Amino acid sequence: MLNYRAKMKYDRCASALCLLLGLVTSVSASAVLTLESPPGWSDAAIAGKDNGILIALKGPETSSFVVKRAREVALDNPAVVRGYLQDVLKGINKVGQSDYRGDGRVETVTFFRNGLSAHVMRARLRGEERMILGVFEVGTQAHLAVLISAAPGAMLAPLLGAIDLGSGANALRETGTVRSEDAQLEVALGGGLQSRPLLEAELAKGFVLAIRGAGSEILFQKLSNAEATNPQKQSATLRDLAAAAAGRQAASPLLSAPTAAGPVGVYSWAKVGDDSSQRVVAGYLPWCYWGYQIFGRGSAADDFLVGVLAALKAGPGASPALVAGSPRVPLSRGFEPGLLFWGAIIVAAIGVILLLWSWRQKNANLGG
């Protein structure tokens, strides 16, 4: 059990993690969403006629896809999101005199083509999946998406994942060198490593760097107060953070990930719910006399984090002496394979010694 102070720190970090793992691209609240109709779909010509409708497409037979502005929804609160989507489903059934049924399960789906992340609920009609409801944010504006199709799961990425979020601020950099906002960290792009601009909300919370690749995204949040940057205290909550973000009871043991700059980060990862294709990772990187909280999500978030840290170098604002003096985060000895191996060797050696001693004592007694 976490003590009160540790729990307060965990709650603050968990809120930041939920905010970050949305992986919403950097656009303004007033950005205009657009979507090029995929093959077989066309404009329904009702966008803008009803208050808040931004995109409205019609597809084969009775298929449809609508995106509209929604009331404010606390996307970092799973219960609120679930209740909101259930209310939407009830409203659709009432207006359309239909009988779509959801199981109440909410998933988080991330699309790396446009960087959008949506909380979605699936609904069945006469036992077959026919609808997906999704809620997401663009900047600070919440949006609702409703997809009705004979195969909504197959159409989710070509529709919701292909929306142009506007503003161009979400453009990815694929070449050159990217530096963190505080000029302490530096990563050479290319070889699967990309960077994106940070949201204003992320900058306000102290995030300094966002790296994408391998269907995953890793973000660094700079910490400053003494308690938050204490390596032992900071690493104590990583497993809880990863488990909470993934909706699971437990996450992996702490693992280490060295950097090209010298300091060694630690992290824990977990699969998202029952979806083995998505993982979340929570980590900590000691750096000089402060540190960085690390958050990530994606199909290979844990492995990608290791790769990002391996490529991480000291930026132009870093002091080599301070970086070299960064503390190390001790891992629990119960999880160190090397110690377990040598422990087993020592136990076996002691067993052999006791066996030989017993054998010698027995022979000595017989000889007497």
C-alpha positions in Angstrom: 0.0 0.0 0.0 1.2 3.5 -0.8 1.5 5.9 2.1 -0.5 9.1 1.9 2.3 11.2 0.4 3.2 8.6 -2.2 -0.5 8.2 -3.1 -0.9 11.9 -3.6 2.2 11.8 -5.9 0.8 8.8 -7.7 -2.6 10.5 -8.3 -0.9 13.5 -9.8 1.3 11.4 -12.1 -1.7 9.2 -13.0 -3.6 12.3 -14.1 -0.7 13.5 -16.2 -0.3 10.0 -17.7 -4.0 9.8 -18.7 -3.7 13.2 -20.3 -0.6 12.2 -22.2 -1.6 8.8 -23.3 -4.4 10.4 -25.3 -1.7 11.2 -27.9 -3.8 14.0 -29.4 -2.1 15.9 -32.0 -1.2 19.6 -31.7 -4.0 21.6 -33.1 -6.1 24.5 -32.0 -9.6 24.2 -30.5 -10.9 26.0 -33.5 -9.3 23.7 -36.1 -11.6 22.6 -38.9 -11.7 18.8 -39.3 -11.8 17.4 -42.8 -11.9 14.0 -44.3 -11.5 12.7 -47.9 -14.2 10.1 -48.5 -12.8 6.6 -48.9 -13.8 4.5 -51.9 -17.6 3.7 -51.7 -18.3 6.6 -49.4 -19.6 10.1 -50.2 -20.5 13.4 -48.6 -23.9 13.3 -47.0 -24.3 17.0 -47.5 -25.5 17.7 -44.0 -22.3 18.9 -42.4 -22.8 22.4 -41.0 -26.6 22.2 -41.3 -27.0 20.8 -37.8 -25.2 22.6 -35.0 -21.8 21.1 -34.4 -21.7 18.6 -37.3 -18.3 18.8 -38.9 -18.1 15.6 -41.0 -21.0 13.5 -42.4 -20.5 10.7 -44.9 -22.7 8.0 -46.2 -21.4 4.6 -47.3 -22.7 1.4 -48.9 -26.3 0.5 -48.0 -27.1 2.0 -44.6 -23.5 2.8 -43.6 -22.8 6.3 -42.2 -20.1 8.2 -40.4 -20.7 11.5 -38.5 -18.3 13.6 -36.4 -19.6 16.6 -34.4 -18.5 18.8 -31.6 -19.5 17.5 -28.2 -20.0 18.8 -24.7 -16.9 18.8 -22.5 -16.0 15.3 -21.3 -13.4 14.4 -18.8 -11.4 12.0 -21.0 -9.1 11.1 -18.1 -12.0 9.6 -16.2 -13.0 6.2 -17.6 -16.3 6.1 -15.7 -17.3 9.5 -17.1 -16.4 8.5 -20.7 -18.3 5.2 -20.3 -21.4 7.0 -19.0 -21.2 9.6 -21.8 -21.0 7.0 -24.5 -23.8 5.0 -23.0 -26.0 8.1 -22.9 -25.2 8.7 -26.6 -26.2 5.1 -27.4 -29.5 5.4 -25.6 -30.2 8.6 -27.4 -29.5 7.0 -30.8 -31.8 4.1 -30.0 -34.5 6.5 -28.9 -34.4 8.7 -31.9 -34.0 5.9 -34.4 -36.2 3.5 -32.6 -33.4 1.0 -32.8 -31.9 -1.6 -30.4 -28.2 -1.2 -30.5 -26.6 -2.8 -27.4 -23.2 -2.1 -26.0 -21.4 -4.2 -23.3 -20.1 -1.1 -21.5 -16.5 -1.7 -22.4 -14.5 1.3 -23.5 -11.3 0.9 -25.5 -8.6 3.5 -26.4 -7.6 3.3 -30.0 -4.7 5.3 -31.4 -4.2 6.1 -35.1 -0.7 7.0 -36.0 -1.5 8.2 -39.4 -3.0 11.4 -37.9 -2.0 11.0 -34.3 -5.5 10.9 -33.0 -6.6 8.9 -30.0 -10.2 8.1 -29.3 -12.1 6.3 -26.5 -14.5 4.0 -28.3 -17.5 1.7 -27.4 -18.8 -1.0 -29.7 -22.5 -1.8 -30.1 -24.3 -4.8 -31.6 -27.6 -5.0 -33.4 -29.2 -8.4 -33.4 -26.0 -10.0 -32.1 -23.7 -8.5 -34.8 -21.3 -5.6 -34.3 -22.8 -2.7 -36.3 -21.8 0.5 -34.6 -18.8 2.2 -33.0 -19.1 5.3 -30.9 -16.0 7.4 -30.2 -15.1 10.5 -28.2 -11.8 12.4 -28.6 -10.3 15.8 -28.2 -8.8 18.1 -30.7 -7.0 20.8 -28.7 -9.4 21.5 -25.9 -12.6 20.7 -27.9 -14.3 17.3 -27.4 -15.7 15.6 -30.5 -18.1 12.7 -30.9 -17.9 10.2 -33.8 -20.6 7.7 -34.7 -19.8 5.0 -37.3 -22.5 2.6 -38.5 -21.5 -0.1 -40.9 -21.7 -3.8 -41.6 -18.1 -4.0 -40.6 -17.4 -0.9 -38.4 -14.1 -2.3 -37.0 -12.6 -2.5 -40.5 -13.7 1.0 -41.4 -12.5 2.7 -38.2 -9.0 3.4 -39.4 -9.9 4.5 -43.0 -12.4 7.0 -41.5 -11.6 8.2 -38.0 -7.9 7.5 -38.4 -7.8 9.4 -41.7 -9.3 12.7 -40.5 -7.2 15.7 -41.3 -6.9 17.7 -38.1 -5.9 20.9 -39.8 -3.4 23.6 -38.7 -0.4 21.6 -39.9 1.1 21.9 -36.4 1.2 18.1 -36.1 3.7 17.7 -38.8 6.3 15.1 -37.9 10.1 15.7 -38.3 11.9 12.6 -39.7 15.4 14.0 -40.2 17.9 16.1 -38.4 18.4 16.5 -34.7 15.6 17.3 -32.2 16.3 18.8 -28.8 14.1 19.0 -25.8 12.5 22.3 -24.8 15.1 22.7 -22.0 18.0 21.9 -24.4 19.2 19.1 -22.1 18.2 16.1 -24.3 19.0 15.5 -27.9 18.0 12.7 -30.3 19.2 12.2 -33.9 16.1 11.5 -36.0 15.9 8.8 -38.7 16.1 5.1 -38.5 12.4 4.9 -37.3 12.7 7.9 -34.9 10.4 10.9 -35.5 9.5 13.9 -33.4 6.4 16.1 -33.1 5.7 19.5 -31.7 4.3 19.5 -28.1 0.8 20.7 -27.3 0.4 23.9 -25.3 -1.2 21.9 -22.5 1.8 19.5 -22.5 4.3 22.4 -22.4 2.3 23.9 -19.5 2.8 20.6 -17.6 6.5 20.5 -18.1 6.7 18.1 -21.0 9.8 18.8 -23.1 10.1 16.1 -25.8 7.9 13.8 -27.9 9.3 11.0 -30.0 7.4 8.7 -32.3 8.1 5.5 -34.2 7.3 1.8 -34.3 3.6 2.6 -33.9 4.4 4.1 -30.5 5.0 7.5 -28.9 7.3 8.4 -26.0 7.1 11.7 -24.0 9.4 13.2 -21.5 8.2 15.4 -18.6 10.8 17.4 -16.7 10.6 17.2 -12.9 12.1 19.7 -10.6 11.1 19.5 -6.9 13.3 17.5 -4.7 10.8 14.8 -3.6 9.6 14.2 -7.2 13.2 13.7 -8.4 14.3 11.4 -5.6 15.2 8.3 -7.7 14.0 5.8 -5.0 10.7 7.5 -4.4 10.1 8.3 -8.1 10.7 4.7 -9.2 8.4 3.3 -6.5 5.2 4.3 -8.3 6.2 3.3 -11.9 4.6 -0.1 -11.8 1.4 1.3 -10.3 1.3 4.0 -13.0 1.8 1.6 -15.8 -0.9 -0.8 -14.4 -3.4 2.0 -13.8 -2.9 3.4 -17.4 -3.4 -0.1 -18.9 -6.4 -0.9 -16.7 -4.7 -3.9 -15.2 -3.9 -5.0 -11.6 -0.1 -5.3 -12.2 2.6 -4.3 -14.6 6.1 -5.7 -15.3 8.9 -5.5 -12.8 11.2 -2.5 -13.2 13.6 -2.8 -16.1 16.6 -0.7 -16.9 17.4 1.2 -20.2 20.8 2.9 -20.6 21.2 6.1 -22.6 24.0 7.1 -24.9 24.6 10.0 -22.6 25.3 7.8 -19.6 22.4 8.0 -17.2 20.3 4.8 -17.0 16.5 5.0 -17.0 14.1 2.5 -15.5 10.6 1.6 -16.7 7.6 -0.7 -16.3 5.1 -1.7 -19.0 1.7 -3.4 -19.3 -0.7 -4.5 -22.0 -3.8 -2.4 -22.3 -6.7 -4.4 -21.0 -7.2 -7.5 -23.0 -5.8 -5.9 -26.1 -2.3 -7.4 -26.6 -1.6 -5.0 -29.5 -1.4 -1.9 -27.3 1.0 -1.3 -24.5 1.7 1.5 -22.1 5.0 2.3 -20.4 5.9 4.5 -17.4 9.5 5.3 -16.8 11.9 7.6 -15.0 15.3 9.0 -16.2 17.7 10.4 -13.6 19.4 13.5 -15.0 21.8 15.7 -13.2 20.1 16.7 -9.9 16.6 16.4 -11.4 14.9 13.9 -13.6 12.4 13.1 -16.3 9.2 11.2 -16.0 8.6 9.2 -19.2 5.2 8.1 -20.6 4.4 6.1 -23.7 1.8 4.1 -25.5 1.7 2.0 -28.6 2.1 -1.5 -30.1 5.8 -1.6 -29.1 6.0 1.1 -26.4 8.4 -0.8 -24.1 10.9 -1.7 -26.8 10.6 1.7 -28.4 11.4 3.4 -25.1 14.6 1.3 -24.9 15.5 2.4 -28.4 14.8 6.1 -27.7 16.9 6.1 -24.6 19.7 4.3 -26.4 19.8 7.1 -28.9 19.5 9.9 -26.3 22.4 12.2 -26.0 23.2 15.2 -23.9 22.0 18.4 -25.5 23.8 21.8 -25.8 22.3 23.0 -22.5 23.6 20.0 -20.5 26.7 20.1 -18.3 28.9 17.0 -18.9 29.9 16.9 -15.2 26.4 17.1 -13.9 25.1 14.5 -16.4 28.0 12.2 -15.4 27.0 12.6 -11.8 23.4 11.6 -12.3 22.2 9.0 -9.7 21.3 5.5 -10.5 18.0 4.0 -9.7 18.4 0.7 -7.7 16.3 -2.1 -9.1 14.7 -4.6 -6.7 17.2 -7.3 -6.2 14.4 -9.9 -6.4 14.1 -9.1 -10.1 17.8 -9.1 -11.1 18.5 -12.3 -13.1 22.2 -12.1 -12.4 21.7 -12.1 -8.6 19.3 -14.9 -8.9 21.8 -17.0 -10.9 24.6 -16.4 -8.4 22.3 -17.0 -5.5 21.4 -20.4 -7.0 25.1 -21.2 -7.5 25.9 -20.3 -3.8 22.9 -22.4 -2.5 24.0 -25.4 -4.6 27.6 -25.0 -3.4 26.5 -24.9 0.2 24.4 -28.1 -0.4 27.4 -29.9 -1.9 29.6 -28.8 1.1 27.0 -30.1 3.6 26.7 -33.3 1.7 30.5 -33.9 1.7 30.7 -33.0 5.4 27.9 -35.4 6.3 29.6 -38.2 4.2 33.0 -37.6 6.0 31.3 -37.7 9.4 29.6 -40.9 8.6 32.9 -42.5 7.5 34.6 -41.2 10.6 32.0 -42.8 12.9 32.2 -46.1 11.0 36.0 -46.1 11.3 35.9 -45.5 15.1 
